[in-house]
């Protein structure tokens, strides 16, 4: 039997506020354990929460960027459950009146556009972090993360493949990054996804029994988890067994998931309105003000790059996935004026440096303006391709101005005909076999001689000039 996969994502994103959602403690990753906490985020008796307005504004901004309706009246609720990292034995969240609802995002996959519904986006507080002892003797709790503001983005079950799930996760992460509501540091867990997945016989209208895999924090892991869980459920159904509704833990190293507990229903959490927080009433003027601050988003930017600059869709997608990369592209283009050249160099050489040295290289002196100047020098023929690459690496390390590095390392293309001609004559004299091969009609010999000449000029020769002088000298001495 042929089966169809049905997937919905719940994406949790930490908001980049300076303080936590209901208290004045710093919202900062990497501090010493239990140094950024107070009676409010520790759940001490009598401590009263106060809503962080900036967290509210960031949530509205994310909702508007995902085409949601913003509720003019909203409220917070207590989600009751006991777990060691939740000191109050409940989480302040939103249940029946979420802040944002009924939105959508558009994704592109294999040249087609698909609309994915966003059921809701709501505000809530994060839990603490359990640190398990390697020997298995116990666990420690760090409450620095308790009370960090989160938005939970819940998609509708519109996703039909692991590849689509990955693309949706990538797209939402990009929107959060572009709107500047989250730092999106996935390695720190500031954006993570829960995967809800079921399978059903193709053509059947009702959904199958779904499972949930919690806290997956990479695009690759989401895709792999979806594929493995779909295969597991399909195999069960093929054997005539039932899929159990449960929460599972995905182990990306082992490539498999493990059952954690039975899946809770809403009634298990005993939601009720949070008595210590007033309802949230949103003024329409605030919504309009936030909406006007939303920049051009990745999907629209991608379309503009293909239409305005004639870039292939693949190039445009790669350039717009990261806000930082798109900013470098646009700033460099203002200087260089050659869209395809800038695009090619970003996708090859700049991203190569990122892979080798890490994303921190994007915060060095190698910014869009400097990158554009390097490409302008290359486009004008003032420096060679090899010199342009050297220039990028040196500037990223030292922060020097391009002209200073070019002069210090003698990177300008050498066009002094007397000097180049002298080097050509030396190469011809020192490589008699290649000269004989060239005269015998072996065209590869010319490439060999050109390579030797360019190497002698330290890569700073003009290839056209070198080729012309080589042919001229070879024909003259024949």
C-alpha positions in Angstrom: 0.0 0.0 0.0 1.2 3.5 -0.7 1.3 5.8 2.3 1.3 9.6 2.6 3.3 11.5 5.3 1.5 14.2 7.2 3.8 16.6 9.2 3.3 19.6 11.4 6.0 21.5 13.1 6.1 23.4 16.5 9.1 25.7 16.4 10.3 27.3 19.6 12.4 30.5 19.2 14.0 32.4 22.0 13.4 36.2 21.7 16.5 38.4 21.8 15.3 40.7 24.6 17.8 42.0 27.1 15.8 40.7 30.0 13.5 37.7 30.6 9.8 37.6 29.9 8.4 38.2 33.4 11.3 39.6 35.4 14.4 41.9 35.1 17.0 39.1 35.0 19.5 39.2 32.1 18.6 37.1 29.0 22.1 36.1 28.2 23.5 32.7 27.1 26.7 31.2 28.5 26.7 32.8 32.0 27.8 30.8 35.1 24.9 28.5 36.1 22.2 30.0 38.3 23.6 33.5 38.1 20.8 35.0 36.0 17.8 34.2 38.2 15.6 35.7 40.8 12.5 34.8 43.0 10.2 35.3 39.9 12.0 32.9 37.5 12.7 30.5 40.4 9.0 30.3 41.3 9.4 31.5 44.9 6.1 32.0 46.8 4.7 35.5 46.5 6.9 36.5 43.5 4.8 38.4 40.9 5.5 38.3 37.1 5.4 41.4 35.0 5.2 41.1 31.2 8.2 42.3 29.2 6.7 44.7 26.5 9.6 44.2 24.1 8.9 40.4 24.1 5.3 41.2 23.2 6.3 43.5 20.4 8.8 40.9 19.0 6.0 38.2 19.0 3.7 40.5 17.1 6.5 41.3 14.6 7.1 37.6 14.0 3.3 37.0 13.6 2.9 39.9 11.1 6.0 38.6 9.1 4.2 35.2 8.8 0.9 36.9 7.7 -1.0 36.2 11.0 -3.9 38.0 12.4 -3.0 39.7 15.7 -5.5 39.3 18.5 -6.5 42.6 20.0 -7.4 40.7 23.2 -5.2 37.9 24.5 -4.3 36.4 27.8 -1.8 34.1 29.5 -2.5 30.7 31.0 -0.9 28.2 33.4 0.2 25.0 31.8 0.5 22.6 34.7 3.0 19.8 34.7 5.8 18.6 37.1 9.3 18.4 35.8 12.6 19.1 37.7 13.5 22.1 35.4 10.2 23.8 36.0 10.4 25.2 39.5 6.8 26.5 39.7 5.4 23.1 38.5 3.7 25.1 35.8 4.7 27.1 32.7 3.2 30.5 31.9 2.0 30.1 28.3 -1.1 30.8 26.1 -3.8 28.4 25.4 -7.2 29.3 23.8 -6.4 33.0 23.0 -3.0 33.1 21.3 -1.4 36.4 20.4 -1.1 35.5 16.6 -3.3 33.1 14.6 -4.3 32.0 11.1 -1.2 33.0 9.1 0.9 31.4 6.4 4.4 31.3 4.8 5.2 30.4 1.2 8.1 28.0 0.5 9.8 27.0 -2.7 10.9 23.4 -3.3 12.1 22.0 -6.6 10.8 25.0 -8.5 7.3 25.0 -7.1 5.7 27.3 -4.5 3.6 25.9 -1.7 1.7 27.7 1.0 2.1 26.3 4.6 -0.5 27.4 7.1 0.6 28.9 10.5 -2.1 27.9 13.0 -0.8 30.1 15.9 2.1 31.9 17.4 2.0 32.4 21.1 4.3 33.7 23.9 5.5 31.6 26.8 8.4 31.2 29.2 11.2 28.7 28.7 12.1 26.1 31.3 15.4 25.6 33.0 18.2 23.3 31.8 18.9 19.9 33.2 22.6 18.9 33.1 23.0 15.1 33.5 26.0 13.7 35.2 28.0 11.6 32.9 28.3 8.8 35.5 24.5 8.6 35.7 24.6 9.4 39.4 22.2 12.4 39.1 21.4 15.7 37.4 22.0 19.4 38.1 19.6 22.2 37.2 20.6 25.6 35.7 17.8 28.1 36.0 19.5 30.8 33.8 17.2 29.8 31.0 14.0 29.7 33.2 11.8 32.6 32.1 13.6 33.3 28.9 10.9 34.6 26.4 9.8 32.1 23.8 7.5 32.2 20.9 6.0 28.9 19.8 5.1 28.8 16.1 2.7 26.0 15.2 2.2 25.1 11.6 -0.9 23.4 10.2 -0.4 19.7 9.1 0.3 20.9 5.6 3.8 19.4 5.2 4.0 16.2 3.1 7.7 15.2 3.0 10.9 15.3 5.1 12.3 17.7 2.5 9.3 20.1 2.9 9.7 19.9 6.7 13.3 21.0 6.4 12.4 23.8 4.0 9.7 25.1 6.3 12.1 25.1 9.3 14.7 26.9 7.2 12.2 29.5 6.0 10.8 30.2 9.5 14.3 30.5 10.9 15.2 33.0 8.1 12.1 35.1 8.8 13.0 35.2 12.5 16.5 36.3 11.6 15.4 39.0 9.1 12.9 40.5 11.5 15.7 40.5 14.2 13.4 39.0 16.9 15.7 36.1 17.6 19.5 35.5 17.3 18.7 32.1 15.8 21.8 30.5 17.2 20.7 26.9 16.7 23.9 25.5 18.3 22.8 27.2 21.5 19.2 25.9 21.3 17.7 29.3 20.7 15.6 27.9 17.8 14.4 24.3 18.0 11.6 22.2 16.5 9.2 19.6 17.6 8.0 17.3 14.8 4.4 15.9 14.8 4.2 13.1 12.2 1.7 10.5 11.1 1.2 8.4 8.0 -2.0 7.3 6.3 -2.9 5.3 3.2 -2.7 7.6 0.1 -6.1 9.1 -0.7 -7.5 8.6 2.8 -9.1 11.8 4.3 -8.5 11.2 8.0 -5.2 11.5 9.7 -3.3 8.6 11.1 -2.0 8.4 14.7 0.7 10.9 15.2 3.8 10.9 17.3 5.9 13.9 18.5 9.7 14.2 18.5 11.0 16.9 20.8 13.7 19.6 20.7 15.4 19.0 17.3 17.9 21.8 16.7 19.2 21.4 13.1 17.7 21.4 9.7 19.4 18.1 8.8 18.2 16.5 12.0 14.6 17.5 11.2 14.7 16.0 7.8 16.4 12.8 9.0 13.9 12.4 11.9 10.9 12.8 9.6 12.2 10.2 7.2 13.1 7.7 10.0 9.8 8.1 11.8 7.7 7.8 8.6 9.6 4.6 7.8 9.0 3.3 11.3 5.3 4.0 11.2 4.9 2.6 7.7 6.6 -0.6 8.8 4.3 -1.0 11.8 1.2 -0.5 9.6 2.5 -2.9 7.0 2.9 -5.6 9.7 -0.7 -5.0 10.9 0.4 -3.3 14.1 -0.9 0.0 15.6 1.0 3.3 15.9 1.0 4.4 19.5 0.4 8.1 20.2 3.5 9.1 22.1 6.3 11.5 22.6 9.7 10.3 21.3 13.3 11.5 21.6 15.3 11.7 18.4 19.0 10.6 18.6 20.7 12.1 15.5 23.9 10.2 16.1 22.2 6.9 16.0 19.6 8.0 13.4 16.7 6.7 15.4 14.1 7.7 17.9 13.1 6.3 21.3 9.8 6.4 23.2 9.8 8.9 26.1 6.2 9.0 27.4 2.6 8.8 26.2 1.5 11.9 24.4 -0.4 14.3 26.6 -3.7 15.9 25.7 -4.6 19.5 26.5 -6.7 18.4 29.4 -3.7 16.7 31.0 -2.1 20.1 31.5 -5.2 21.5 33.3 -4.9 24.9 31.6 -6.5 27.9 33.4 -6.0 31.7 33.1 -2.9 33.0 34.8 -4.2 34.9 37.8 -1.1 37.0 38.3 -1.1 38.6 34.8 -3.6 41.0 33.3 -5.1 40.2 29.9 -3.2 41.7 27.0 -5.0 44.4 25.0 -3.3 45.4 21.8 -3.8 48.8 20.3 -4.2 48.8 16.5 -1.8 51.7 16.2 1.0 49.5 17.8 0.3 46.8 15.3 0.6 49.3 12.4 3.8 50.7 13.8 5.4 47.2 14.1 4.2 46.3 10.7 5.9 49.3 9.1 9.2 48.2 10.7 9.3 44.7 9.0 12.0 44.6 6.3 11.9 42.8 3.0 11.6 39.1 3.8 13.5 36.2 2.3 10.8 34.9 -0.1 10.2 38.4 -1.6 13.9 39.2 -1.7 14.6 35.9 -3.5 12.0 36.8 -6.1 13.5 40.2 -6.6 17.0 38.9 -7.1 15.8 36.6 -9.9 13.7 39.3 -11.6 15.9 42.4 -11.0 19.3 40.9 -11.3 18.6 37.9 -13.5 20.1 35.4 -11.0 19.2 31.8 -11.1 16.7 30.7 -8.4 19.4 28.5 -6.8 21.7 31.5 -6.4 19.0 33.7 -5.1 17.9 31.0 -2.5 21.5 30.6 -1.3 22.0 34.4 -1.0 18.8 35.0 1.0 18.9 32.1 3.4 21.1 34.2 5.7 20.3 37.9 6.5 24.1 38.6 6.9 24.9 37.1 3.5 22.1 39.0 1.7 23.4 42.2 3.3 26.9 41.5 2.1 25.6 40.8 -1.4 23.6 44.0 -1.6 26.3 46.2 -0.2 29.0 44.6 -2.4 26.7 45.1 -5.4 26.4 48.8 -4.7 30.2 49.0 -5.1 30.9 46.4 -7.8 27.7 46.7 -10.0 28.1 43.2 -11.3 25.3 40.9 -9.7 26.5 37.6 -11.2 30.1 38.2 -10.2 29.2 39.1 -6.6 26.9 36.1 -6.4 29.5 33.7 -7.8 32.2 34.9 -5.4 29.9 34.7 -2.4 28.7 31.2 -3.2 32.2 29.9 -3.8 35.0 31.8 -2.0 33.1 33.7 0.8 31.1 30.6 1.8 34.3 28.5 1.6 35.9 30.9 4.1 32.8 30.6 6.3 33.0 26.8 6.2 36.7 26.9 7.0 36.8 29.6 9.7 33.2 29.7 11.0 30.5 32.3 10.7 32.5 34.7 12.8 34.4 35.7 9.7 31.2 37.6 8.6 31.7 39.9 11.5 35.3 40.8 10.6 36.5 43.8 8.5 35.6 41.7 5.4 32.2 43.4 5.2 30.1 44.0 2.1 31.8 47.3 1.2 35.3 45.8 1.4 34.2 42.7 -0.4 32.7 44.8 -3.2 36.0 46.8 -3.5 37.9 43.6 -3.9 35.6 42.3 -6.6 35.7 45.7 -8.3 39.5 45.5 -8.5 39.2 42.0 -9.9 36.5 42.9 -12.4 38.7 45.8 -13.7 41.6 43.4 -14.1 43.7 45.2 -11.5 44.2 42.0 -9.4 44.1 38.3 -10.4 41.6 35.7 -9.1 44.3 34.3 -6.8 45.2 37.8 -5.5 41.5 38.5 -4.8 41.3 35.3 -2.7 44.5 36.3 -0.8 43.2 39.7 -0.2 39.9 38.4 1.3 41.8 36.1 3.7 44.3 38.7 4.8 41.7 41.4 5.4 39.6 38.9 7.4 42.7 38.3 9.6 44.2 41.8 9.9 41.4 44.3 9.2 43.7 46.2 6.8 42.4 48.3 3.9 42.5 46.6 0.5 44.9 49.1 -1.1 47.4 48.7 1.8 47.4 44.9 1.5 47.7 45.1 -2.3 50.8 47.3 -2.1 52.3 45.4 0.8 52.0 42.0 -0.9 52.6 43.3 -4.5 49.3 41.9 -5.6 48.6 44.2 -8.6 48.5 42.5 -12.0 51.9 43.0 -13.6 51.6 44.5 -17.1 55.1 45.9 -17.7 55.7 44.4 -21.1 59.5 44.4 -20.8 59.4 42.6 -17.4 56.8 40.0 -18.6 58.6 39.5 -21.9 61.8 38.8 -19.9 60.0 36.2 -17.8 58.5 34.6 -20.9 62.0 34.3 -22.5 63.3 32.6 -19.4 60.5 30.1 -19.3 61.0 29.2 -23.0 64.7 28.8 -22.5 64.2 26.6 -19.4 61.6 24.3 -20.9 62.9 23.1 -24.3 60.7 19.9 -24.3 57.5 21.9 -23.9 58.6 24.3 -26.7 59.2 21.3 -29.0 55.8 19.8 -28.1 54.1 23.1 -28.9 55.8 23.3 -32.3 54.8 19.8 -32.9 51.2 20.8 -32.6 50.6 19.7 -29.0 48.3 22.5 -27.7 48.6 21.5 -24.1 52.2 22.6 -24.1 51.1 26.2 -24.4 49.0 25.8 -21.2 52.0 24.3 -19.4 54.2 27.3 -20.4 51.5 29.8 -19.4 51.2 28.1 -16.0 55.0 28.3 -15.5 55.0 32.0 -16.6 52.1 32.9 -14.3 53.8 31.1 -11.4 57.0 33.0 -12.0 54.9 36.2 -11.9 53.4 35.0 -8.6 50.0 34.8 -10.2 50.0 38.5 -10.9 50.4 38.4 -14.7 47.6 39.3 -17.2 46.7 36.0 -18.7 45.9 37.6 -22.1 49.1 39.5 -22.2 51.1 36.4 -21.1 49.5 34.2 -23.8 50.1 36.8 -26.5 53.8 37.3 -25.6 54.3 33.5 -25.3 52.9 32.9 -28.8 54.8 35.8 -30.2 58.1 34.6 -28.7 57.5 30.9 -29.6 56.7 31.9 -33.2 59.7 34.3 -33.4 62.2 31.8 -32.2 60.9 28.8 -34.2 
